[in-house]
Amino acid sequence: MDELKKQLVPLLKQSHVEFAGIFGSVARGEATPTSDIDLLVRFSKPIGLFELVGVQQNLSEQLKKPVDLVTEASLCRHIRDRVLNDLVVLYGKQIG
């Protein structure tokens, strides 16, 4: 996880991400070589869908792994508790 954090944090910060956390199999220590990286993020400025997809694609290319980005605003209540239970904060202030 430390190596992944070292790779992720600079990439996320250059994309105006003010909060980031990992959830899912990577956060639980259950990842396999084919697992994706699930990230919960909050941007420091409003962004559109195309910019969000661009950030996701850039992360996937740089890390050579599939990345799923979920914004705090789009986190539906059905999975919110599960995401927050798994969440390992990379940096920034976590939501409540």
C-alpha positions as CSV (number, residue, x, y, z in Angstrom):
1,M,0.0,0.0,0.0
2,D,2.9,2.4,0.8
3,E,4.3,2.0,-2.7
4,L,0.9,2.6,-4.3
5,K,0.4,5.7,-2.1
6,K,3.8,7.1,-3.3
7,Q,2.6,6.7,-6.9
8,L,-0.9,7.9,-6.4
9,V,-0.6,11.0,-4.3
10,P,1.4,13.2,-6.8
11,L,-0.8,12.1,-9.7
12,L,-4.0,13.0,-7.7
13,K,-2.7,16.3,-6.4
14,Q,-1.8,17.5,-9.9
15,S,-5.4,16.7,-10.9
16,H,-6.7,19.0,-8.2
17,V,-7.9,16.2,-5.9
18,E,-8.0,17.6,-2.3
19,F,-9.1,14.3,-0.7
20,A,-8.4,10.8,-1.7
21,G,-8.9,7.4,-0.2
22,I,-8.7,3.8,-1.3
23,F,-11.5,1.3,-0.7
24,G,-12.4,-2.1,-1.9
25,S,-10.1,-5.1,-2.2
26,V,-6.9,-3.1,-2.2
27,A,-7.9,-1.4,1.1
28,R,-8.9,-4.7,2.7
29,G,-5.6,-6.4,1.7
30,E,-7.5,-8.8,-0.6
31,A,-6.3,-7.6,-4.0
32,T,-5.2,-10.0,-6.7
33,P,-2.9,-9.1,-9.6
34,T,-6.1,-8.5,-11.7
35,S,-7.8,-6.3,-9.1
36,D,-8.7,-2.7,-9.9
37,I,-8.0,0.3,-7.7
38,D,-11.1,1.9,-6.2
39,L,-10.6,5.5,-5.2
40,L,-12.9,7.9,-3.4
41,V,-12.0,11.5,-4.3
42,R,-13.0,15.1,-3.8
43,F,-11.8,17.7,-6.2
44,S,-10.8,21.2,-5.1
45,K,-12.8,22.7,-8.0
46,P,-15.9,21.6,-9.9
47,I,-15.0,19.3,-12.8
48,G,-17.1,17.9,-15.6
49,L,-17.5,14.3,-16.7
50,F,-14.9,14.5,-19.4
51,E,-12.3,15.8,-17.0
52,L,-13.2,13.1,-14.5
53,V,-12.8,10.4,-17.2
54,G,-9.5,12.0,-18.2
55,V,-8.2,11.8,-14.6
56,Q,-9.3,8.1,-14.4
57,Q,-7.7,7.2,-17.7
58,N,-4.4,9.0,-16.7
59,L,-4.3,7.1,-13.4
60,S,-4.9,3.8,-15.1
61,E,-2.2,4.5,-17.7
62,Q,0.4,5.6,-15.1
63,L,-0.3,2.8,-12.6
64,K,-0.8,0.1,-15.4
65,K,-4.0,-1.1,-13.6
66,P,-7.7,-0.3,-14.0
67,V,-8.8,2.6,-11.7
68,D,-12.3,3.3,-10.6
69,L,-12.9,6.9,-9.4
70,V,-15.9,7.7,-7.2
71,T,-16.5,11.2,-6.1
72,E,-17.9,11.9,-2.7
73,A,-20.9,13.7,-4.4
74,S,-21.7,10.6,-6.4
75,L,-21.4,8.1,-3.6
76,C,-24.9,6.6,-3.3
77,R,-26.3,5.8,0.1
78,H,-26.6,2.1,-0.8
79,I,-22.9,1.6,-0.8
80,R,-21.7,4.5,1.3
81,D,-21.3,2.6,4.6
82,R,-19.4,-0.2,2.9
83,V,-17.1,2.2,1.1
84,L,-16.4,4.2,4.3
85,N,-15.8,1.0,6.3
86,D,-13.1,0.0,3.9
87,L,-11.7,3.4,3.3
88,V,-7.9,4.0,3.8
89,V,-7.3,7.8,3.6
90,L,-4.4,8.7,1.4
91,Y,-4.6,12.5,2.2
92,G,-7.0,15.3,2.9
93,K,-9.9,15.5,5.3
94,Q,-12.4,12.6,5.2
95,I,-16.1,13.2,4.8
96,G,-18.4,12.5,7.8
